[in-house]
């Protein structure tokens, strides 16, 4: 099922995307966020420079701590 079909979520959405992501085009993230906003969801975008698709969720990478801190600051 497409995540877009679940919209609106009715909760704040924090979207984190790495600029070096070769797996998911940042345009897809922006499109999802735009659709969520159009349906009334509160959306925040976080772009992490020099991060690929997995750096954001891998605790062994230096960018992971930065990602967690950034998300905590948005909450």
ABEGO torsion letter per residue (X at the ends): XBAAAAOBAGBBBBBBBBAABAABBAAAAAAAAAAAAAAGBBBBBBBBBGBBAAAAABAABAAAAAAAAAAAAAX
